[in-house]
Amino acid sequence: MSTIPTTTTIRCDIVSAEKEIFHGDAIFVVASAELGEVGIAPRHAPLITRLKPGKVIVTRPDGEKLDFYVSGGMLEVQPQVVTVLADTVLRADDLDEAAAVKAKEEAERVIANRGQAMDIAEAQAKLAEAMAQLQALERLRKNLKH
């Protein structure tokens, strides 16, 4: 009687437009998809979905959690590999809090002043991006306290 080997890790590749940001094994990956957060474990069913600005959390086999911020993009899941493709990818500890707060305030100002329809749509996108960056920073701070 043969047993089917169980895969305990999945390869994870996180790539920005400029370079590969992360390549390694993971036991779990969480990403902010357009319709909500998705969790990917080894042997996950194939999936392709768009990502909204937000976080990607990679749990390494040793339990370490790596936090990344993506500006949006695509997530592809195959049984052996998870690939995140994004225009911008930053490690959470590389985020600039002051710049994110300034971007959030500017976007809120444009929305409050009821600018052109195009300005409002752009401001809403910038606001979502700034809020996602600030949430990633907050999560990083919480992890550092524990």
Order of alpha helices (4+ residues) and beta strands (2+ residues): beta-beta-beta-beta-beta-beta-beta-beta-beta-alpha-alpha
